[in-house]
Amino acid sequence: MQVSCLVSIGKKRDKVSRDQTFGERKVIEPRTLVVPKRAIHGISAILLPVANHSVDWSGFEQHVERTFAAGLEPAVNMDTGYANLIEGSIRAEVLNRTKAIADGRRFVAGVFVQDAPDSVLDRESYLRGIAEVEQAGGTPIFFQSHGLISQGDQELVRAYQDLASSCDSFLFFELAKVFAPFGKIYDLEVYSQLMQISNAIGAKHSSLQRLPEWERLQLRNEKRPEFRVFTGNDLAIDMVMYGSDYLLGLSTFAPDAFALRDAYWRSGDSRFYELNDLLQYLGCYTFRAPTPAYKHSAAMFLKIRGWLTSDETYAGSPTRGSADREVLIQIAEDLEKLLRGDLV
């Protein structure tokens, strides 16, 4: 089966882009951004498993603990956890169970506000969601919403500043519309202002394109080096080589493999590249259109690995065809070999 892996490097215009902050052309030289042997901060979005048309809470708890054990920071109530489909009671139960498992360890949780395309910003719902995450001991990440992104640039920045004043620390989120209709990739000038909110510790960038992420990394290096750019590009997971950390849905397929890959990079072990290549193949295959169906791919892969008993998805989420299992079985077999240290 032929699979197209679109890494979106922007053809021959990668190196030059318009700096929207200052209105002048700047040169992007990706090779200068590479940081060998850096410690990578990995955050893994947790799949919310489903069995017999209900949430598989046992499978969820085991996967959260598995992610902690691998050395990654779990992120719950994210897109991978069907944030836009689940009810508030399920979201609250996810938080309660994650708090109990975390037992003081760090985790991230999405603050999601359901609204319609013509909505205004629902500030109270955001504030309520932020409080719920902090009470559970998590770090909130602000999802976008129709009401949030429909504002003008300065109103949007002020909205983030206002929400930020209600919490100790937070992450924000840029989401391409291929993932959700309420997503938006901000202008670099807007991003620069959001990045400089003092208690913003990082941002997830999910454009599925390298160039805007390279721009954000260059801006971060110049303006606020301690700020973390978390790649959400499941089609270019090697962005960690350039200084990105990650908050990925793909890592929920194999948190153990991602942790090993990260350790290889930290130690300068060339096995990083082979393991990264296989994980990237998995990402290119499972994040093909329709992109939201990757959650069904994740459930299938985790079942193949013996980590879930069912590969059902939450009602309303798109699914893959049964033929995908053959490809996923082969990838899982190859992955197990690399985890054992064998050559594929």
Rosetta silent file (secondary structure, phi, psi, omega in degrees, C-alpha in Angstrom):
SEQUENCE: MQVSCLVSIGKKRDKVSRDQTFGERKVIEPRTLVVPKRAIHGISAILLPVANHSVDWSGFEQHVERTFAAGLEPAVNMDTGYANLIEGSIRAEVLNRTKAIADGRRFVAGVFVQDAPDSVLDRESYLRGIAEVEQAGGTPIFFQSHGLISQGDQELVRAYQDLASSCDSFLFFELAKVFAPFGKIYDLEVYSQLMQISNAIGAKHSSLQRLPEWERLQLRNEKRPEFRVFTGNDLAIDMVMYGSDYLLGLSTFAPDAFALRDAYWRSGDSRFYELNDLLQYLGCYTFRAPTPAYKHSAAMFLKIRGWLTSDETYAGSPTRGSADREVLIQIAEDLEKLLRGDLV
SCORE:     score description
SCORE:     0.000 S_00000001
   1 L     0.000  130.233  179.950    0.000    0.000    0.000 S_00000001
   2 L   -90.135  130.718 -178.231    1.400    3.392   -0.971 S_00000001
   3 L  -122.079  130.207  178.581    1.145    6.063    1.673 S_00000001
   4 L   -90.363  125.710  178.365    1.766    9.748    1.075 S_00000001
   5 L  -108.142  104.704 -175.990    3.691   11.477    3.853 S_00000001
   6 L   -94.959  100.263 -177.897    3.134   15.216    3.573 S_00000001
   7 L   -89.995   -3.125  168.559    5.737   16.904    5.728 S_00000001
   8 L    54.511   56.921 -178.963    4.774   20.336    4.415 S_00000001
   9 L   -93.019    7.040  167.358    8.183   21.916    4.073 S_00000001
  10 L    78.934   24.152  178.589    6.898   24.663    1.860 S_00000001
  11 H    53.345 -139.207 -173.269    8.716   23.815   -1.384 S_00000001
  12 H   -86.170    0.991 -178.353   11.598   26.177   -2.209 S_00000001
  13 H   -97.373   12.524 -177.847   10.291   29.085   -0.156 S_00000001
  14 L   -55.641  -40.550 -168.075   11.097   27.485    3.221 S_00000001
  15 L   -78.239  -16.229 -176.706   14.069   29.704    3.945 S_00000001
  16 E  -125.724  130.284  177.544   12.377   33.061    3.445 S_00000001
  17 E  -145.238  165.953  178.349    9.179   34.260    5.054 S_00000001
  18 E   -89.805  122.897  174.102    7.592   37.558    6.059 S_00000001
  19 E   -75.674  108.304 -173.829    8.091   38.480    9.676 S_00000001
  20 L   -76.674   -8.932  176.942    4.596   39.697   10.511 S_00000001
  21 L   -77.896  -41.307 -173.478    5.808   41.403   13.664 S_00000001
  22 L  -115.597   -3.919  175.708    8.134   43.849   11.947 S_00000001
  23 L    70.649   21.661  178.335    6.974   43.671    8.305 S_00000001
  24 E  -123.497  161.260 -177.515   10.379   42.753    6.924 S_00000001
  25 E   -83.790  136.012  179.966   11.697   39.647    5.258 S_00000001
  26 E  -124.625  150.564  179.586   13.681   37.287    7.420 S_00000001
  27 E   -94.646  128.094  174.685   15.735   34.260    6.514 S_00000001
  28 L  -103.608  115.186  177.171   14.834   30.963    8.145 S_00000001
  29 L  -112.836   91.833 -173.306   17.816   28.597    8.164 S_00000001
  30 H   -54.614  -35.039 -176.568   16.472   25.432    9.812 S_00000001
  31 H   -62.204  -26.366  179.739   19.908   23.849   10.214 S_00000001
  32 H   -76.006  -13.492  179.651   20.903   26.655   12.598 S_00000001
  33 H   -87.812  -15.848 -175.930   18.002   25.725   14.867 S_00000001
  34 L   -61.903  132.569 -179.442   19.114   22.115   15.396 S_00000001
  35 L  -123.349   93.855 -179.926   20.057   21.435   19.026 S_00000001
  36 L   -64.402  147.186  171.848   21.937   18.124   19.408 S_00000001
  37 L    59.406   29.181  176.493   21.662   16.182   22.643 S_00000001
  38 L   -84.950  150.470  173.555   18.930   18.368   24.124 S_00000001
  39 L   -77.578  126.485 -177.209   16.496   17.006   26.682 S_00000001
  40 L   -96.824  131.404  175.610   13.078   16.783   25.029 S_00000001
  41 L   -92.908  108.120 -177.767    9.934   17.555   27.020 S_00000001
  42 E  -102.057  124.669  172.540    7.340   15.087   25.770 S_00000001
  43 E  -116.591  129.788 -174.904    3.637   15.494   26.511 S_00000001
  44 E  -115.541  120.319  177.355    1.371   12.746   25.207 S_00000001
  45 E   -69.208  128.237 -173.558   -2.321   13.280   24.540 S_00000001
  46 L   -87.567  125.879  172.671   -4.232   10.373   26.080 S_00000001
  47 L   -68.003  136.940  172.786   -6.739    8.451   23.982 S_00000001
  48 L   -90.968  106.285 -174.849  -10.080    8.009   25.737 S_00000001
  49 L   -74.229  151.783 -179.998  -10.800    4.301   25.133 S_00000001
  50 E  -129.630  138.100  175.552  -14.289    3.027   24.368 S_00000001
  51 E  -146.380  134.881 -179.162  -15.719   -0.481   24.817 S_00000001
  52 L    53.775   38.837  175.180  -19.324   -1.617   24.480 S_00000001
  53 L    67.802   17.334  177.182  -20.341    1.956   23.614 S_00000001
  54 E  -135.508  161.332  177.937  -19.094    3.330   26.931 S_00000001
  55 E   -62.686  131.151  176.125  -15.831    4.785   28.194 S_00000001
  56 L   -87.397   88.639 -174.380  -13.372    2.035   29.112 S_00000001
  57 H   -66.853  -34.940  177.281  -12.223    3.553   32.391 S_00000001
  58 H   -63.959  -45.078  178.058   -9.885    0.709   33.228 S_00000001
  59 H   -62.689  -38.429  178.018   -8.190    1.044   29.846 S_00000001
  60 H   -62.360  -50.970 -177.353   -7.958    4.810   30.333 S_00000001
  61 H   -60.802  -41.929  179.240   -6.363    4.545   33.773 S_00000001
  62 H   -63.422  -36.615 -178.028   -3.857    1.957   32.593 S_00000001
  63 H   -74.356  -34.600  174.268   -2.868    4.133   29.654 S_00000001
  64 H   -62.391  -47.456  179.650   -2.383    7.214   31.835 S_00000001
  65 H   -64.050  -38.540  178.087   -0.165    5.204   34.186 S_00000001
  66 H   -61.340  -38.909 -179.588    1.676    3.667   31.215 S_00000001
  67 H   -69.705  -43.865  173.668    2.406    7.150   29.901 S_00000001
  68 H   -57.214  -46.293 -176.202    3.710    8.327   33.266 S_00000001
  69 H   -62.383  -30.777  179.093    5.851    5.196   33.531 S_00000001
  70 H   -73.630  -16.111 -179.250    7.408    5.905   30.150 S_00000001
  71 L    98.489    9.351  176.557    8.514    9.315   31.420 S_00000001
  72 L   -98.346  157.941  177.853    6.076   11.392   29.378 S_00000001
  73 E   -93.608  121.634  179.973    3.603   13.903   30.768 S_00000001
  74 E   -71.067  148.649  171.587   -0.010   12.908   30.040 S_00000001
  75 E  -126.537  119.893 -176.219   -2.452   15.378   28.521 S_00000001
  76 E  -111.071  165.281 -177.670   -6.128   14.570   29.034 S_00000001
  77 L    55.006   38.665  175.556   -9.347   16.007   27.630 S_00000001
  78 L   -99.849 -175.748  175.127   -7.517   16.836   24.416 S_00000001
  79 H   -54.507  -40.171  179.149   -8.604   16.213   20.827 S_00000001
  80 H   -63.614  -24.230  176.575   -7.270   12.665   21.274 S_00000001
  81 H   -97.643   21.399  176.910   -9.661   12.358   24.212 S_00000001
  82 L    58.841   41.909 -174.571  -12.643   13.481   22.091 S_00000001
  83 L   -55.568  -33.569 -177.325  -12.747   16.867   23.843 S_00000001
  84 L   -86.306   -0.128 -177.399  -15.282   18.241   21.365 S_00000001
  85 L  -116.640  -30.069 -173.710  -17.602   15.220   21.679 S_00000001
  86 L   -78.558  157.230  178.197  -17.700   14.191   25.321 S_00000001
  87 L   -82.475  162.894 -179.436  -20.089   15.578   27.910 S_00000001
  88 H   -59.386  -33.098 -179.710  -19.027   17.688   30.862 S_00000001
  89 H   -66.618  -36.881  177.802  -19.599   14.796   33.278 S_00000001
  90 H   -70.168  -41.829  178.355  -17.117   12.620   31.382 S_00000001
  91 H   -58.610  -41.218  179.306  -14.604   15.469   31.241 S_00000001
  92 H   -67.398  -38.819  178.799  -14.894   15.848   35.010 S_00000001
  93 H   -66.476  -37.563  175.232  -14.460   12.112   35.563 S_00000001
  94 H   -58.073  -45.720  179.651  -11.336   12.156   33.377 S_00000001
  95 H   -63.003  -45.201 -178.522   -9.897   14.881   35.599 S_00000001
  96 H   -61.616  -44.462 -178.494  -10.776   13.072   38.834 S_00000001
  97 H   -70.484  -36.634  178.407   -9.233    9.806   37.723 S_00000001
  98 H   -67.090  -39.888  177.467   -6.122   11.490   36.334 S_00000001
  99 H   -57.711  -44.730 -178.375   -5.634   13.405   39.590 S_00000001
 100 H   -64.589  -41.322 -179.392   -5.743   10.153   41.562 S_00000001
 101 H   -70.607  -41.496 -176.433   -3.254    8.439   39.245 S_00000001
 102 H   -62.241  -41.365  177.913   -0.922   11.439   39.024 S_00000001
 103 L    49.138   47.335  177.590   -0.576   11.679   42.808 S_00000001
 104 L    97.589  -12.990  177.522    1.259   14.975   42.500 S_00000001
 105 L   -75.567  155.803 -175.097    2.955   14.310   39.174 S_00000001
 106 L   -75.565  140.067  170.353    2.526   16.881   36.421 S_00000001
 107 L  -149.938  162.428 -179.701   -0.139   16.547   33.762 S_00000001
 108 E  -112.539  147.221  176.900   -1.902   18.795   31.264 S_00000001
 109 E  -141.142  138.976 -178.630   -5.657   19.040   30.710 S_00000001
 110 E   -74.328  140.534  170.439   -7.650   20.755   28.022 S_00000001
 111 E  -106.454  101.809 -174.247  -10.027   23.632   28.753 S_00000001
 112 L  -111.321  132.555  178.601  -12.627   23.190   26.032 S_00000001
 113 L  -119.062  117.414  179.637  -15.613   25.477   25.448 S_00000001
 114 L   -81.169  123.955  175.565  -18.351   24.210   23.139 S_00000001
 115 L  -149.111 -173.418 -176.710  -19.907   26.961   21.030 S_00000001
 116 L  -115.371  163.444 -176.675  -21.227   27.742   17.533 S_00000001
 117 L   -54.644  -28.125 -177.912  -19.684   29.652   14.599 S_00000001
 118 L  -100.323   17.398 -176.021  -21.591   32.848   15.422 S_00000001
 119 L   -78.338  156.950  168.416  -20.836   32.761   19.158 S_00000001
 120 L   -97.272  165.639 -178.313  -19.153   35.451   21.240 S_00000001
 121 L   -57.537  126.178  177.879  -16.409   34.582   23.701 S_00000001
 122 L   -95.703   80.148 -175.491  -17.809   32.520   26.603 S_00000001
 123 H   -60.387  -41.478 -175.751  -15.471   33.838   29.281 S_00000001
 124 H   -64.706  -37.676  178.366  -17.290   32.214   32.192 S_00000001
 125 H   -66.648  -39.617  175.825  -17.049   28.737   30.686 S_00000001
 126 H   -61.485  -47.316 -178.027  -13.311   29.203   30.157 S_00000001
 127 H   -62.614  -38.478  178.303  -12.833   30.396   33.739 S_00000001
 128 H   -65.046  -42.724  179.251  -14.844   27.470   35.060 S_00000001
 129 H   -65.682  -39.724  177.564  -12.777   25.012   33.018 S_00000001
 130 H   -61.545  -45.247 -179.397   -9.498   26.560   34.148 S_00000001
 131 H   -62.510  -40.440  179.914  -10.547   26.290   37.790 S_00000001
 132 H   -63.586  -41.267  179.433  -11.542   22.633   37.368 S_00000001
 133 H   -66.364  -45.407 -178.334   -8.165   21.738   35.859 S_00000001
 134 H   -66.499  -36.647  177.457   -6.206   23.564   38.542 S_00000001
 135 H   -64.049  -27.259  177.728   -8.272   22.004   41.325 S_00000001
 136 L   -84.971   -4.664  178.084   -7.337   18.602   39.904 S_00000001
 137 L    90.889   11.573 -178.283   -3.655   19.547   39.994 S_00000001
 138 L   -98.609  167.508  172.504   -3.217   19.894   36.231 S_00000001
 139 E   -95.753  122.235 -178.670   -1.830   22.585   33.971 S_00000001
 140 E   -75.552  141.442  169.183   -4.609   24.032   31.781 S_00000001
 141 E  -118.576  124.632 -173.942   -4.199   24.337   28.036 S_00000001
 142 E   -80.841  112.423  170.893   -6.682   26.745   26.479 S_00000001
 143 L   -69.263  152.739  170.241   -8.493   25.256   23.500 S_00000001
 144 L   -76.913  163.967  175.420   -9.646   27.637   20.838 S_00000001
 145 L  -149.160  164.793  178.771  -13.350   28.223   20.248 S_00000001
 146 H   -57.130  -45.254 -177.957  -15.435   30.049   17.672 S_00000001
 147 H   -64.997  -33.485 -179.823  -16.020   32.895   20.105 S_00000001
 148 H   -71.544  -50.860 -172.763  -12.333   33.216   20.935 S_00000001
 149 H   -77.910  -13.250 -178.741  -10.922   33.232   17.404 S_00000001
 150 L   -77.403   -8.592 -178.967  -13.661   35.469   15.944 S_00000001
 151 L   -77.322  159.809  171.019  -12.249   38.478   17.797 S_00000001
 152 L   -65.756  165.514 -173.593   -9.862   41.019   16.319 S_00000001
 153 H   -56.789  -48.615 -176.440   -6.185   40.521   17.049 S_00000001
 154 H   -71.387  -35.182  175.204   -5.910   42.902   19.985 S_00000001
 155 H   -64.501  -38.127  179.205   -9.200   41.767   21.500 S_00000001
 156 H   -64.619  -45.461  178.898   -7.968   38.179   21.228 S_00000001
 157 H   -60.911  -44.040  179.274   -4.674   38.999   22.965 S_00000001
 158 H   -63.533  -34.443  178.013   -6.540   40.814   25.734 S_00000001
 159 H   -64.126  -43.799  177.399   -8.840   37.805   26.134 S_00000001
 160 H   -63.356  -42.466  179.257   -5.853   35.512   26.656 S_00000001
 161 H   -60.996  -39.890  178.908   -4.315   37.973   29.124 S_00000001
 162 H   -64.683  -48.205  179.431   -7.581   38.068   31.038 S_00000001
 163 H   -64.383  -37.427 -179.361   -7.891   34.283   31.187 S_00000001
 164 H   -62.249  -31.136 -177.841   -4.217   33.956   32.110 S_00000001
 165 L   -68.347  -10.653 -177.730   -4.762   36.153   35.176 S_00000001
 166 L   -95.731    0.919 -176.920   -7.025   33.451   36.623 S_00000001
 167 L  -140.513  164.559 -179.134   -4.381   30.698   36.784 S_00000001
 168 L   -72.499  -46.413  179.162   -0.829   30.047   37.926 S_00000001
 169 L  -154.112  159.899 -177.815    0.448   28.854   34.550 S_00000001
 170 E  -158.910  166.716  169.427   -1.021   27.706   31.258 S_00000001
 171 E  -119.366  154.641  172.029   -0.395   26.618   27.696 S_00000001
 172 E  -119.949  178.152 -160.739   -2.239   27.835   24.637 S_00000001
 173 E  -140.689  129.809  166.759   -3.146   26.102   21.421 S_00000001
 174 E  -115.287  126.841 -172.366   -3.057   26.808   17.686 S_00000001
 175 E  -130.282  124.267  176.817   -5.090   24.286   15.734 S_00000001
 176 L   -68.773  151.987 -177.607   -5.433   23.971   11.959 S_00000001
 177 L   -67.589  -14.106  175.538   -8.968   23.666   10.636 S_00000001
 178 L   -64.063  -24.521  177.036   -8.148   20.189    9.291 S_00000001
 179 L   -87.271  -41.577 -175.094   -8.498   19.102   12.936 S_00000001
 180 L  -160.852  145.730 -177.702  -11.499   21.216   13.934 S_00000001
 181 L   -69.305  -17.138 -179.293  -13.599   24.086   12.512 S_00000001
 182 L   -92.995   10.685 -179.291  -12.974   26.236   15.590 S_00000001
 183 L   -89.980  160.192  177.352   -9.194   26.194   15.073 S_00000001
 184 L  -158.842  139.614  171.872   -6.950   28.979   13.820 S_00000001
 185 L   -97.025  121.244 -172.571   -3.230   29.517   13.215 S_00000001
 186 L   -78.062  154.842  169.458   -2.383   32.987   14.490 S_00000001
 187 L   -59.896  153.079 -176.862   -0.317   35.649   12.773 S_00000001
 188 H   -63.959  -31.198  177.532    3.233   35.712   14.062 S_00000001
 189 H   -64.704  -42.336  177.560    2.661   39.130   15.640 S_00000001
 190 H   -64.571  -45.183  179.261   -0.257   37.745   17.657 S_00000001
 191 H   -57.627  -42.385 -179.329    1.783   34.693   18.609 S_00000001
 192 H   -59.936  -41.917  179.566    4.607   36.950   19.783 S_00000001
 193 H   -68.927  -39.713  178.502    2.283   38.846   22.104 S_00000001
 194 H   -66.365  -39.351 -179.122    0.728   35.669   23.498 S_00000001
 195 H   -61.223  -27.248 -175.849    4.163   34.132   24.022 S_00000001
 196 L   -93.337    6.300  168.829    5.141   37.048   26.226 S_00000001
 197 L   -65.596  125.749 -165.187    2.302   36.602   28.713 S_00000001
 198 L   -60.097  -34.931 -178.272    4.408   35.960   31.804 S_00000001
 199 L   -99.560   13.326  170.457    2.674   32.791   33.023 S_00000001
 200 E   -82.647  113.990 -175.216    2.335   31.242   29.556 S_00000001
 201 E   -94.640  -11.598  179.122    4.849   28.403   29.742 S_00000001
 202 E   177.206  174.277  179.866    4.352   27.076   26.220 S_00000001
 203 E  -146.950  139.443  174.862    2.099   26.621   23.226 S_00000001
 204 E   -89.125  127.539 -179.595    1.072   23.697   21.065 S_00000001
 205 E  -113.322  115.930 -175.490    1.387   24.459   17.351 S_00000001
 206 E  -125.630   60.242  174.623   -0.703   22.252   15.071 S_00000001
 207 L   -88.180  -15.984 -171.886   -0.533   23.708   11.580 S_00000001
 208 L    62.551   27.492  175.875    0.968   20.472   10.160 S_00000001
 209 L  -132.835  142.900 -178.419    3.545   22.704    8.449 S_00000001
 210 H   -75.398  -44.284 -170.837    7.212   23.124    9.244 S_00000001
 211 H   -55.902  -51.487  179.890    7.751   26.746    8.212 S_00000001
 212 H   -63.324  -28.405  177.448    5.436   28.473   10.730 S_00000001
 213 H   -73.015  -40.736  174.317    6.855   26.273   13.479 S_00000001
 214 H   -58.790  -40.387  177.882   10.424   27.180   12.508 S_00000001
 215 H   -60.947  -41.708 -179.514    9.341   30.836   12.635 S_00000001
 216 H   -67.972  -37.307  177.370    7.979   30.349   16.140 S_00000001
 217 H   -65.304  -43.072  178.735   11.163   28.631   17.272 S_00000001
 218 H   -63.921  -42.573  177.600   13.296   31.457   15.916 S_00000001
 219 H   -62.811  -44.344  178.902   11.039   34.017   17.584 S_00000001
 220 H   -58.991  -46.415 -178.267   11.151   32.079   20.860 S_00000001
 221 H   -60.759  -33.504 -178.289   14.948   31.909   20.773 S_00000001
 222 H   -82.135  -38.696 -168.868   15.137   35.666   20.263 S_00000001
 223 H  -100.760  -38.890 -173.569   12.381   36.849   22.604 S_00000001
 224 L  -155.938   81.309 -171.465   11.841   34.314   25.386 S_00000001
 225 L   -58.734  -26.825 -177.571   14.192   31.289   25.428 S_00000001
 226 L   -79.232  -12.353  179.727   12.462   29.572   28.360 S_00000001
 227 L   -71.249  139.001 -178.117    9.141   29.401   26.485 S_00000001
 228 E  -103.635  128.228  171.413    8.382   25.962   25.033 S_00000001
 229 E   -95.162  112.191 -179.794    7.101   25.430   21.510 S_00000001
 230 E   -95.799  112.642  177.760    5.254   22.110   21.563 S_00000001
 231 E   -67.418  136.810  170.721    4.976   20.637   18.111 S_00000001
 232 L  -114.642   20.213 -175.660    1.607   19.189   17.251 S_00000001
 233 L   -89.707   93.127 -179.278    2.845   18.173   13.800 S_00000001
 234 L   -72.186   -6.129  176.690    2.237   14.440   13.626 S_00000001
 235 L   -99.507    0.532  179.313    3.564   14.548   10.043 S_00000001
 236 L  -152.033   64.770 -174.077    6.960   15.938   11.090 S_00000001
 237 H   -73.262   -7.762  174.945    7.823   14.577   14.512 S_00000001
 238 H   -77.854    4.626  174.628   11.516   15.284   13.927 S_00000001
 239 H   -58.828  -17.371  175.974   10.751   18.924   14.747 S_00000001
 240 H   -64.091  -23.382  177.758   12.232   18.029   18.138 S_00000001
 241 H   -66.166  -27.216 -173.790   15.638   18.202   16.429 S_00000001
 242 H   -94.649    1.109  178.169   15.120   21.932   15.845 S_00000001
 243 L   114.017   -2.737  174.290   14.208   22.834   19.418 S_00000001
 244 L   -75.732  148.391  162.291   10.522   21.971   19.608 S_00000001
 245 E   -95.345 -166.789 -179.636    9.156   19.870   22.419 S_00000001
 246 E  -145.292  148.415  167.891    5.956   17.963   21.656 S_00000001
 247 E  -135.731   96.314 -168.299    2.339   17.519   22.575 S_00000001
 248 E  -120.159  149.198  167.122    1.188   14.854   20.159 S_00000001
 249 L   -79.946  -30.483 -178.094   -1.710   12.520   19.567 S_00000001
 250 H   -61.682  -34.376 -177.105    0.660   10.146   17.775 S_00000001
 251 H   -66.948  -16.225  177.143    2.627    9.473   20.949 S_00000001
 252 H   -68.494  -21.151  177.388   -0.461    7.870   22.520 S_00000001
 253 H   -67.650  -32.572 -171.439    0.100    4.941   20.102 S_00000001
 254 L  -158.883   69.397  179.903    3.490    4.170   21.683 S_00000001
 255 H   -59.545  -30.997  178.256    4.607    6.313   24.644 S_00000001
 256 H   -65.501  -40.501 -179.509    7.374    3.796   25.348 S_00000001
 257 H   -70.167  -39.063  177.715    8.795    4.191   21.840 S_00000001
 258 H   -65.041  -41.204  179.031    8.632    7.989   21.962 S_00000001
 259 H   -63.221  -39.658  178.614   10.415    8.024   25.319 S_00000001
 260 H   -67.219  -42.950  176.904   13.159    5.764   23.923 S_00000001
 261 H   -57.505  -44.200 -179.910   13.493    7.939   20.821 S_00000001
 262 H   -63.100  -39.915  178.407   13.861   11.015   23.042 S_00000001
 263 H   -65.082  -37.766  176.532   16.514    9.278   25.144 S_00000001
 264 H   -60.425  -43.905  179.701   18.429    8.397   21.976 S_00000001
 265 H   -64.435  -42.058 -179.097   18.471   12.064   20.961 S_00000001
 266 H   -60.441  -36.793 -176.631   19.586   13.146   24.435 S_00000001
 267 H   -93.315   -3.763 -178.149   22.532   10.745   24.366 S_00000001
 268 L    75.692   24.661 -178.452   23.458   11.318   20.730 S_00000001
 269 L   -81.971  125.892 -176.761   22.596    7.730   19.802 S_00000001
 270 L   -66.194  -13.494  176.850   22.166    7.290   16.031 S_00000001
 271 H   -65.681  -12.759  174.150   19.337    4.818   16.662 S_00000001
 272 H   -51.686  -44.719 -171.038   17.189    7.936   17.106 S_00000001
 273 H   -68.761  -41.897 -179.387   16.824    8.221   13.336 S_00000001
 274 H   -67.536  -42.869  179.376   15.654    4.690   12.629 S_00000001
 275 H   -67.807  -41.194  177.898   13.121    4.717   15.442 S_00000001
 276 H   -61.366  -39.686  179.857   11.935    8.212   14.473 S_00000001
 277 H   -60.730  -43.631 -178.875   11.509    7.057   10.850 S_00000001
 278 H   -68.227  -42.227  177.456    9.240    4.185   11.854 S_00000001
 279 H   -63.812  -34.629  178.172    7.190    6.368   14.184 S_00000001
 280 H   -68.796  -37.093  175.836    6.921    8.931   11.404 S_00000001
 281 H   -61.307  -42.372  176.239    5.645    6.291    9.003 S_00000001
 282 H   -59.195  -42.344  179.881    3.023    5.409   11.601 S_00000001
 283 H   -66.670  -42.546 -179.581    2.087    9.089   11.840 S_00000001
 284 H   -64.546  -36.632 -179.247    1.861    9.619    8.097 S_00000001
 285 H   -72.789  -44.400 -171.512   -0.352    6.583    7.714 S_00000001
 286 H   -86.058  -17.156  178.548   -2.697    7.213   10.615 S_00000001
 287 L  -102.960   19.035  173.676   -3.036   10.986   10.216 S_00000001
 288 L   -71.796  166.732 -179.077   -4.065   10.847    6.566 S_00000001
 289 L   -65.331  142.291   -6.274   -7.458   12.290    5.617 S_00000001
 290 L   -75.246  125.480 -171.770   -9.857   12.367    7.294 S_00000001
 291 H   -54.599  -42.331 -177.941   -7.396   13.443    9.973 S_00000001
 292 H   -61.083  -15.329  178.735   -9.718   13.033   13.015 S_00000001
 293 H   -71.344   -4.521  176.867   -9.947    9.302   12.221 S_00000001
 294 H   -58.318  -24.830 -179.479   -6.465    8.922   13.711 S_00000001
 295 H   -68.414  -33.627  173.310   -8.238    8.200   17.004 S_00000001
 296 H   -68.456  -40.797  175.909   -9.674    5.009   15.543 S_00000001
 297 H   -58.128  -42.172  179.801   -6.184    4.155   14.279 S_00000001
 298 H   -62.856  -44.219  179.244   -4.862    4.697   17.792 S_00000001
 299 H   -62.250  -41.898  178.105   -7.477    2.406   19.307 S_00000001
 300 H   -62.686  -43.970 -176.894   -6.671   -0.300   16.735 S_00000001
 301 H   -66.535  -41.704  179.355   -2.936    0.021   17.347 S_00000001
 302 H   -67.898  -32.734  174.833   -3.286   -0.122   21.125 S_00000001
 303 H   -68.661  -41.534  177.836   -5.485   -3.187   20.817 S_00000001
 304 H   -59.176  -38.094 -179.448   -2.922   -4.816   18.521 S_00000001
 305 L   -78.221   -3.309  178.683   -0.263   -4.141   21.162 S_00000001
 306 L    82.465   17.282 -176.240   -2.469   -5.796   23.788 S_00000001
 307 L   -99.409  -15.003  173.983   -3.047   -2.563   25.699 S_00000001
 308 L  -132.150  154.905  178.932   -6.782   -2.214   25.001 S_00000001
 309 L   -94.395  -12.427 -176.643   -9.548   -4.783   24.743 S_00000001
 310 L  -141.636  149.620  174.960  -11.561   -2.823   22.163 S_00000001
 311 L  -113.952   29.171  174.815  -10.865   -0.548   19.204 S_00000001
 312 E   -67.057  159.198  173.540  -14.209    1.242   19.314 S_00000001
 313 L  -118.082  165.256  178.980  -14.337    5.019   18.973 S_00000001
 314 L   -70.970  144.192 -177.537  -16.530    7.585   20.678 S_00000001
 315 L   -54.556  130.659  179.106  -19.849    8.211   18.937 S_00000001
 316 L    97.680   -7.092  179.622  -19.543   10.841   16.213 S_00000001
 317 L   -94.679  137.499 -178.973  -15.853   10.331   15.526 S_00000001
 318 L   -66.052  154.521 -175.937  -14.825    9.137   12.023 S_00000001
 319 L  -122.409  168.065  176.026  -13.448    5.627   11.620 S_00000001
 320 L  -103.066  165.801  175.781  -10.999    3.734    9.396 S_00000001
 321 L   -78.946  159.118 -177.085  -11.602    0.669    7.268 S_00000001
 322 L   -65.176  -22.252 -179.485  -10.772   -2.808    8.534 S_00000001
 323 L   -65.065  -20.595  179.372   -7.963   -3.131    5.964 S_00000001
 324 H   -61.070  -27.935 -174.573   -5.896   -0.701    8.043 S_00000001
 325 H   -60.349  -36.987 -179.821   -5.272   -3.426   10.606 S_00000001
 326 H   -60.149  -45.135  179.295   -2.883   -5.319    8.323 S_00000001
 327 H   -65.456  -44.156 -178.521   -0.664   -2.259    7.952 S_00000001
 328 H   -65.829  -35.113  176.889   -0.836   -1.460   11.664 S_00000001
 329 H   -62.744  -43.031  179.842    0.037   -5.029   12.610 S_00000001
 330 H   -65.486  -41.668  177.914    3.182   -4.854   10.480 S_00000001
 331 H   -63.715  -41.801  179.306    4.189   -1.504   11.967 S_00000001
 332 H   -61.978  -39.904  178.293    3.587   -2.852   15.486 S_00000001
 333 H   -64.758  -44.090  178.305    5.777   -5.876   14.761 S_00000001
 334 H   -64.183  -37.507 -179.893    8.567   -3.676   13.408 S_00000001
 335 H   -65.175  -42.470  178.790    8.252   -1.384   16.413 S_00000001
 336 H   -60.207  -36.526  178.641    8.615   -4.254   18.857 S_00000001
 337 H   -64.341  -44.282  179.572   11.841   -5.260   17.107 S_00000001
 338 H   -66.902  -35.404  177.809   13.288   -1.770   17.480 S_00000001
 339 H   -66.240  -29.687  175.943   12.241   -1.613   21.118 S_00000001
 340 H   -82.191   -8.500 -177.908   14.170   -4.855   21.659 S_00000001
 341 L    92.074    8.364  178.671   17.163   -3.394   19.862 S_00000001
 342 L   -85.201  160.661  173.781   16.790   -5.547   16.753 S_00000001
 343 L   -85.288  144.992  177.997   17.088   -4.227   13.216 S_00000001
 344 L   -85.026    0.000    0.000   13.912   -4.001   11.150 S_00000001
